[in-house]
Amino acid sequence: MKSIYFSNSQNIHQTDNFINIIKNELEYIGYKTTTSIKESNFEETLEETTETLIRNCSIMISMYQKSNNFVHFELGMAYALRKPIVLITEDEFEIPEFLSNTSVIILNKMNFEDVFGTLNKIIGQIEVNIQDSRIIEANEFFLSKHKGEKKEFENLTPQELEEIFFEIFECLSFSPKKFNSLNDNRFDFKLENYEKYDNAIVEIKKYNYQSKISISQIEQFYGVVMANNAQFGIYITSSQYTASALNFAEKLREKVKLYTLATFYEEYKDKLKKYCV
């Protein structure tokens, strides 16, 4: 679940009800909302609460008050951690230079419905930008592992992407094993040391990002897992999945795991950077 951190001054009591309404609306549509409790012991609050919450959030929403040091501290931390920030303020003000690219909502010019509608659109666009940046970062990493002639990611062949992942699983010590060219087992290769499994199979699909893997394709892959007496199946695609495909795989999470390139990269990023340089 995506987390939104609220930064607000303990001195702006008149906005407490407004913040609670916004939080309730965001939680209703699927977000987790957090905030640090502003205790009298400033140092204790900074060290024990704020850093962890901001580091783990997806987006920060700041009820901005120019004179509040704690809010400035939180904004500085979010900025340093490259977190998307939305400022909500009661009046117009001069935005600090480091926040010049931040979205701003001015309360005295809107009713609640307009504020929430605008906020919802901003958050939606931020999520699109985050997803796009993750896709670009993942694609660039996988493309960097291609040993053939230099080309754009979109121009990689399915076989080339399969080769890239075979080498990645090798450097992650998952012990991939190829089959001969006559292999008709309906999967690309197997892993003999994946997590807690010594017999996992892998299927790599190179499609256009806008296309989606359907539930029928995942049902078929599950059948392949069972037919080959595999303990686990890993399905990786350069495209996306339908909601029904994801729901089906969730019910079989002890048998099947679905990845996009971006989600695979996010999960293994630290190990990839350490072992697959």
C-alpha positions in Angstrom: 0.0 0.0 0.0 1.3 3.4 -1.0 2.0 5.8 2.0 1.5 9.5 2.1 3.3 11.5 4.8 1.6 14.6 6.2 3.8 17.4 7.4 2.0 20.0 9.5 2.6 22.4 12.3 1.5 21.7 15.8 0.6 25.4 15.8 -2.1 25.3 13.1 -4.9 23.8 15.1 -7.6 25.3 12.8 -6.4 23.0 10.0 -6.6 19.8 12.1 -10.1 19.0 11.0 -9.3 19.7 7.3 -6.2 17.4 7.5 -8.3 14.6 9.0 -10.9 14.9 6.3 -8.2 14.8 3.6 -6.6 11.8 5.3 -9.9 9.9 5.5 -10.6 10.6 1.8 -7.1 9.4 0.8 -7.4 6.3 2.9 -10.8 5.5 1.4 -9.2 5.4 -2.1 -6.4 3.1 -0.9 -3.6 5.2 0.6 -2.0 4.8 4.0 -1.4 8.2 5.7 1.2 8.9 8.3 2.5 11.8 10.3 5.0 12.2 13.1 3.6 13.3 16.5 5.0 16.7 17.4 6.2 16.2 21.0 7.7 18.9 23.2 11.0 17.0 22.9 12.0 18.2 19.4 15.2 16.1 19.2 13.5 12.9 20.2 10.7 13.3 17.6 13.3 14.0 14.9 15.4 10.9 15.6 12.8 8.3 16.4 9.8 9.1 14.2 10.2 11.5 11.4 13.1 10.1 9.4 11.7 6.6 9.2 8.2 7.7 8.2 9.5 10.1 5.5 12.0 7.6 4.2 9.2 5.0 3.8 6.6 7.3 2.3 5.8 7.6 -1.4 4.6 11.3 -1.3 4.8 14.1 1.2 1.9 16.5 1.7 3.0 19.6 3.7 0.6 22.0 5.4 3.0 24.8 4.9 3.6 27.6 7.3 6.5 29.9 6.6 7.5 30.4 10.2 7.5 26.7 11.3 10.9 25.2 11.8 9.7 21.6 12.1 7.9 21.7 8.8 11.1 23.1 7.2 13.1 20.3 8.6 10.6 17.7 7.2 10.6 19.4 3.8 14.4 19.4 3.8 14.5 15.7 4.6 11.9 14.8 1.9 13.8 16.9 -0.6 17.1 15.2 0.2 15.4 11.8 -0.1 13.9 12.8 -3.5 10.3 12.4 -2.3 7.6 14.1 -4.3 6.1 17.0 -2.3 2.7 18.8 -2.4 2.4 22.1 -0.5 -0.9 23.1 0.9 -1.1 26.7 2.3 -3.8 29.1 3.4 -2.3 32.1 1.5 0.0 32.8 -1.4 3.7 33.0 -0.4 7.1 33.0 -2.0 8.2 29.4 -2.4 11.7 28.6 -1.2 14.1 28.0 -4.2 14.6 24.3 -3.4 10.8 23.8 -3.7 10.4 25.7 -7.0 9.2 22.6 -8.8 6.7 21.6 -6.1 2.9 21.6 -6.7 1.1 24.2 -4.5 -2.6 24.3 -3.4 -3.9 27.6 -1.9 -6.8 27.0 0.4 -8.4 30.4 0.4 -9.1 30.1 -3.3 -11.0 26.7 -3.2 -13.7 24.8 -1.4 -13.0 21.4 -0.1 -14.3 19.5 -3.1 -12.0 21.6 -5.4 -9.0 21.1 -3.0 -9.4 17.3 -2.9 -10.1 17.1 -6.6 -6.9 19.0 -7.3 -4.9 17.0 -4.8 -6.1 13.8 -6.2 -5.1 14.8 -9.8 -1.6 15.9 -8.5 -1.1 12.6 -6.7 -2.2 10.7 -9.7 0.3 12.5 -12.0 3.0 12.0 -9.4 2.4 8.3 -9.4 2.5 8.2 -13.2 5.9 10.1 -13.0 7.2 7.7 -10.4 6.2 4.7 -12.4 7.7 6.1 -15.6 11.0 6.9 -13.8 11.1 3.3 -12.4 10.5 1.8 -15.8 13.2 4.0 -17.4 15.7 3.1 -14.6 14.9 -0.6 -14.9 15.1 -0.6 -18.7 18.4 1.2 -18.7 19.9 -1.3 -16.2 18.8 -4.3 -18.2 19.9 -2.7 -21.5 23.3 -2.1 -19.9 23.7 -5.9 -19.6 23.2 -6.5 -23.3 26.5 -7.6 -24.8 25.6 -7.3 -28.5 25.5 -4.2 -30.6 24.3 -1.0 -28.9 20.5 -0.5 -29.4 17.4 1.0 -27.8 15.6 -1.2 -25.2 12.5 -1.4 -27.4 14.7 -3.0 -30.1 15.9 -5.9 -28.0 14.7 -9.2 -29.2 12.8 -11.7 -26.9 15.9 -14.0 -27.0 18.2 -11.1 -26.1 16.1 -10.2 -23.0 16.1 -13.9 -22.1 19.9 -14.0 -22.3 20.1 -10.9 -20.1 18.0 -12.4 -17.4 19.9 -15.7 -17.6 23.1 -13.8 -16.8 21.4 -11.8 -14.1 20.2 -14.9 -12.4 23.7 -16.3 -12.6 25.2 -13.3 -10.9 22.5 -13.5 -8.2 23.6 -17.1 -7.6 20.2 -18.6 -8.5 21.9 -21.3 -10.6 20.0 -21.0 -13.9 20.1 -24.0 -16.2 19.4 -23.9 -20.0 18.0 -26.7 -22.1 19.0 -27.7 -25.5 17.4 -26.2 -28.6 14.8 -29.0 -28.7 13.4 -28.1 -25.3 9.7 -28.3 -25.5 8.9 -27.7 -21.8 7.1 -24.4 -22.5 9.4 -22.3 -20.4 12.8 -20.5 -20.9 15.0 -22.0 -18.2 15.0 -23.3 -14.7 16.7 -22.2 -11.4 18.3 -24.7 -9.1 18.9 -22.3 -6.2 16.1 -19.7 -6.1 15.2 -18.6 -2.5 13.9 -21.7 -0.8 13.4 -23.7 -4.1 15.8 -25.9 -6.0 13.5 -26.4 -8.9 11.9 -23.1 -10.1 11.1 -22.4 -13.8 11.3 -19.0 -15.5 9.3 -17.5 -18.4 10.4 -14.2 -20.0 8.1 -12.2 -22.2 9.2 -9.3 -24.3 6.2 -7.3 -25.3 5.3 -3.6 -25.8 4.8 -1.9 -22.5 1.3 -0.9 -23.3 0.1 -4.5 -23.8 -1.1 -6.6 -20.9 -0.6 -10.2 -19.9 -4.1 -11.8 -19.4 -5.3 -14.2 -16.8 -5.4 -17.0 -19.4 -1.7 -16.6 -20.0 -0.9 -16.9 -16.3 -3.3 -19.9 -16.0 -1.4 -21.5 -18.8 1.9 -20.8 -17.1 0.7 -22.3 -13.9 -0.2 -25.4 -15.9 3.3 -25.5 -17.2 4.7 -25.2 -13.6 2.6 -28.2 -12.6 3.3 -30.3 -15.7 7.0 -29.9 -15.1 6.8 -30.8 -11.4 8.4 -27.5 -10.6 8.2 -26.1 -7.1 7.8 -22.5 -8.2 7.2 -20.4 -11.3 8.6 -16.9 -12.1 7.0 -14.9 -14.9 8.7 -11.7 -16.1 7.4 -9.3 -18.7 8.4 -6.0 -20.2 4.7 -5.2 -20.4 2.0 -5.1 -17.7 -0.6 -7.5 -16.2 -4.4 -7.3 -16.2 -6.0 -7.0 -12.7 -7.5 -10.5 -13.0 -4.0 -11.9 -13.8 -2.5 -10.3 -10.7 -5.4 -11.5 -8.6 -5.0 -15.0 -9.8 -1.3 -15.0 -9.1 -1.9 -13.6 -5.6 -4.0 -16.6 -4.8 -1.1 -18.8 -5.9 1.7 -16.8 -4.3 3.3 -20.0 -2.9 3.5 -21.3 -6.5 3.8 -18.4 -8.9 5.4 -14.9 -8.8 4.7 -12.2 -11.4 7.2 -9.4 -12.2 7.4 -6.5 -14.6 10.9 -5.4 -15.3 10.4 -2.5 -12.9 9.1 -4.6 -10.0 11.9 -7.1 -10.5 14.5 -4.4 -10.5 13.0 -2.7 -7.4 13.0 -6.0 -5.5 16.5 -6.9 -6.4 18.1 -3.5 -6.9 20.6 -3.6 -4.0 21.8 -7.1 -5.0 21.9 -6.2 -8.7 24.1 -3.2 -8.0 26.3 -5.2 -5.8 26.7 -8.4 -7.7 25.8 -7.6 -11.3 28.0 -4.6 -12.1 
